[in-house]
Structures are given as C-alpha cells and as structure tokens.
Amino acid sequence: MTEPRESTGTIKFVDDYCQWYRKVFPEVRSFEAFKYLHVGMISEIKRKTLPAIAKAVGLNNEQGLLHFLTESPWQVKELRDVRLNLILQALAG
C-alpha cells in the first residue's frame, strides 16, 4: 500500500492555519485547493475570481478550484464545526 503524498506548501501562516482543517478533507487535492483559495483571498489581485486566484497561486487553470467547490467530497458542516470549535477554544483561553 502506498502512503498518501503530503500537500504542497504555500505561505507558512496559511499552511499553519489550514492545518487545523486537514481532517475535513479526505483527499490531498481538496486540502491543497482549500489552501490555494486562502492564498488567493489574501493576495493583492484586484478581482478574486477562480481564474485570477489560480493564476496567482501558479495553477494552469481554475478547474481544480472549481472542482473543490462543486464536487469535492468534503462537508460544509464539518468545516463549520471545526471553525466553531477553534473559536470557542480561543474564547476560553
């Protein structure tokens, strides 16, 4: 059996932040797209469209990002639950 590959690194603080959500994404490609969208949203591009984000993060096209948003096997509820737990931990500490 082969080991799953590690996700491609982006900006350190984005990688560190997104790591909290790693278990939500069953596929490494989905997790990478999640990180790329974060990098795109904080980038200085004028319009935050999928083609512009893909170009800003060095992808050939936006198809992987589009697939992540429309077809990828992750659940929004799980993502929200993780985010809520992180917020509650921060408020408690």
Buried (B, 14 or more C-beta within 10 A) or exposed (E): EEEEEEBBEBBEEBBEEBEEBEEBBEBBBBBBBBBBBBBBEEBEEEEEEBBBBBBBBEBEEBEBBBEBEEEBEBEEEEBEEBEEEEEEEEEEE
